[in-house]
Amino acid sequence: MKKLIFVLIFAALCAPACAKEKSIAELNPEFEERVIQALKPKNLTPWGFKSVTQPLCLFFFSDVHGDARALDRCMRFYDRYEKYFDDAVCAGDVVEASVLMDFSYWGKTKGAEKVLIALGNHESQKSHLPDGEKGYVLHGVSYERYFAPLIKNWNVVNNPDDTWYYKDYTEKKIRLVVIDCMMRKGIDDEGAEAQFAWFRKVLTDARVKGLHVLMVNHIPLYNMAPIECNFTNLNKFQGDASETVRYQEEIEKFKEKGGEFICWLGGHNHWDQMGYNKDFPTQLSFCTAAACDYQCEVYSDMMRVKGTRCNDCVNAVIIDTTCDTLKVIRAGANIDSYLRPHNTIAVNYKTLEVISQN
């Protein structure tokens, strides 16, 4: 009898630890109804007779930093709702700290091979290890490590060995352009010039084909100013990708010639950031908080607690070119320390007007 009582007490104490961890989908039961509503295209007539361009929907996250558990949770969520997404995109920092860190976990995670990757600073830098070699690797090394095993699954257009590419969603009239943030002068001079020359041609081609351009770059834009909204960190706001200034100048020329630009997507800072470069006030930028909980509380105004909804951070990013709207639906990390909700937001990406937020 005493033995039975002991077993029952031990089982009761162990039950919470043994309980199945709730998935992102279970912690965000309202996600599906929100994405269904957000994907409803904007009719151009009151009667709905005129055909409209369907919105593009991306599963978007960033800054996994070698967190295999976080990536597995992300991909399980993507698998459940894949029918709503046109693609999955990760805006960089897939390894923990440096190019010397383990990346094998990515290939071992079911579904991760489908995710389009924009390289971050940690994919190129050699530092962050005791007595580690300083400096950066060239883009050819990065390609072999991060792209070569995966890029065949992405259906993108790129030159051999280059860590930048584009993908067209012709029916949605959108070209997604992904650049490598470490292609900077002083780091990889040859790669920096090759990427920029390529970018100019890609912009011209998009304009000729009538495709709206959506950019992905890991590091937030230079000289940033915030848009007043819930998806802006109150404690810090910054951008340091000075190399992107000449890219933004080319986008302005593209727009002057009739090209359509949507926005920049990124990560890097580990907090939500909605804003623009002060010198280019009509180029919207949205950087997402980190998918991992690696040092998130150091940088962000949002607590990250395992086992709760706030542990995770992934997004549905929806682009409706019919009404010039960027819509973000957050799954996880939905409230910050100031009790501001980070559930949904809709922004006119031409006027930068916040249409709604919750």
Secondary structure as the mmCIF struct_conf table of DSSP 4:
data_model
#
loop_
_struct_conf.conf_type_id
_struct_conf.id
_struct_conf.beg_label_comp_id
_struct_conf.beg_label_asym_id
_struct_conf.beg_label_seq_id
_struct_conf.end_label_comp_id
_struct_conf.end_label_asym_id
_struct_conf.end_label_seq_id
HELX_RH_AL_P HELX_RH_AL_P1 LYS A 2 CYS A 18
BEND BEND1 ALA A 19 ALA A 19
HELX_LH_PP_P HELX_LH_PP_P1 LYS A 20 SER A 23
HELX_RH_AL_P HELX_RH_AL_P2 ILE A 24 LEU A 27
TURN_TY1_P TURN_TY1_P1 PRO A 29 GLU A 30
HELX_RH_AL_P HELX_RH_AL_P3 PHE A 31 ALA A 38
TURN_TY1_P TURN_TY1_P2 LEU A 39 LEU A 39
BEND BEND2 LYS A 40 LYS A 40
HELX_LH_PP_P HELX_LH_PP_P2 PRO A 41 ASN A 43
BEND BEND3 LEU A 44 THR A 45
TURN_TY1_P TURN_TY1_P3 PRO A 46 TRP A 47
BEND BEND4 LYS A 50 LYS A 50
HELX_LH_PP_P HELX_LH_PP_P3 THR A 53 PRO A 55
STRN STRN1 LEU A 56 PHE A 61
TURN_TY1_P TURN_TY1_P4 HIS A 65 GLY A 66
HELX_RH_AL_P HELX_RH_AL_P4 ALA A 68 TYR A 81
HELX_RH_3T_P HELX_RH_3T_P1 GLU A 82 TYR A 84
BEND BEND5 ASP A 86 ASP A 86
STRN STRN2 ASP A 87 CYS A 90
BEND BEND6 GLY A 92 GLY A 92
BEND BEND7 VAL A 95 SER A 98
TURN_TY1_P TURN_TY1_P5 VAL A 99 LEU A 100
BEND BEND8 MET A 101 MET A 101
HELX_RH_AL_P HELX_RH_AL_P5 SER A 104 LYS A 108
BEND BEND9 THR A 109 THR A 109
TURN_TY1_P TURN_TY1_P6 LYS A 110 GLY A 111
HELX_RH_3T_P HELX_RH_3T_P2 ALA A 112 LYS A 114
STRN STRN3 LEU A 116 ILE A 117
HELX_RH_3T_P HELX_RH_3T_P3 ASN A 121 GLU A 123
TURN_TY1_P TURN_TY1_P7 SER A 124 SER A 124
STRN STRN4 GLN A 125 GLN A 125
BEND BEND10 HIS A 128 LEU A 129
TURN_TY1_P TURN_TY1_P8 PRO A 130 ASP A 131
HELX_LH_PP_P HELX_LH_PP_P4 GLY A 132 LYS A 134
BEND BEND11 GLY A 135 GLY A 135
STRN STRN5 TYR A 136 TYR A 136
HELX_RH_AL_P HELX_RH_AL_P6 HIS A 139 SER A 142
HELX_RH_PI_P HELX_RH_PI_P1 TYR A 143 PHE A 147
TURN_TY1_P TURN_TY1_P9 ALA A 148 LEU A 150
HELX_RH_3T_P HELX_RH_3T_P4 ILE A 151 ASN A 153
TURN_TY1_P TURN_TY1_P10 TRP A 154 TRP A 154
STRN STRN6 VAL A 157 VAL A 157
TURN_TY1_P TURN_TY1_P11 PRO A 160 ASP A 161
BEND BEND12 THR A 163 THR A 163
STRN STRN7 TYR A 165 TYR A 169
HELX_RH_3T_P HELX_RH_3T_P5 THR A 170 LYS A 172
TURN_TY1_P TURN_TY1_P12 LYS A 173 LYS A 173
STRN STRN8 ILE A 174 VAL A 178
TURN_TY1_P TURN_TY1_P13 CYS A 181 MET A 182
TURN_TY1_P TURN_TY1_P14 LYS A 185 ILE A 187
HELX_RH_AL_P HELX_RH_AL_P7 ASP A 189 LYS A 209
TURN_TY1_P TURN_TY1_P15 GLY A 210 GLY A 210
HELX_LH_PP_P HELX_LH_PP_P5 LEU A 211 LEU A 211
STRN STRN9 HIS A 212 VAL A 216
BEND BEND13 HIS A 218 ILE A 219
HELX_LH_PP_P HELX_LH_PP_P6 PRO A 220 PRO A 220
STRN STRN10 LEU A 221 LEU A 221
BEND BEND14 TYR A 222 ASN A 223
STRN STRN11 MET A 224 PRO A 226
BEND BEND15 GLU A 228 CYS A 229
TURN_TY1_P TURN_TY1_P16 ASN A 230 PHE A 231
BEND BEND16 THR A 232 THR A 232
BEND BEND17 LEU A 234 ASN A 235
STRN STRN12 ALA A 241 ALA A 241
HELX_RH_3T_P HELX_RH_3T_P6 SER A 242 THR A 244
HELX_RH_AL_P HELX_RH_AL_P8 VAL A 245 GLU A 256
TURN_TY1_P TURN_TY1_P17 LYS A 257 GLY A 258
STRN STRN13 PHE A 261 GLY A 266
BEND BEND18 HIS A 268 TRP A 271
STRN STRN14 GLN A 273 ASN A 277
TURN_TY1_P TURN_TY1_P18 LYS A 278 ASP A 279
BEND BEND19 PHE A 280 PHE A 280
TURN_TY1_P TURN_TY1_P19 PRO A 281 THR A 282
STRN STRN15 LEU A 284 CYS A 287
HELX_LH_PP_P HELX_LH_PP_P7 THR A 288 ALA A 290
BEND BEND20 ALA A 291 CYS A 292
TURN_TY1_P TURN_TY1_P20 TYR A 294 GLN A 295
HELX_RH_AL_P HELX_RH_AL_P9 CYS A 296 TYR A 299
BEND BEND21 ASP A 301 MET A 302
TURN_TY1_P TURN_TY1_P21 LYS A 306 GLY A 307
BEND BEND22 THR A 308 THR A 308
HELX_RH_3T_P HELX_RH_3T_P7 ARG A 309 ASN A 311
STRN STRN16 CYS A 313 ASP A 320
TURN_TY1_P TURN_TY1_P22 THR A 321 ASP A 324
STRN STRN17 THR A 325 GLY A 332
STRN STRN18 ILE A 335 ILE A 335
TURN_TY1_P TURN_TY1_P23 SER A 337 TYR A 338
STRN STRN19 PRO A 341 PRO A 341
BEND BEND23 ASN A 343 ASN A 343
STRN STRN20 THR A 344 ASN A 348
TURN_TY1_P TURN_TY1_P24 TYR A 349 THR A 351
STRN STRN21 VAL A 354 GLN A 357
#
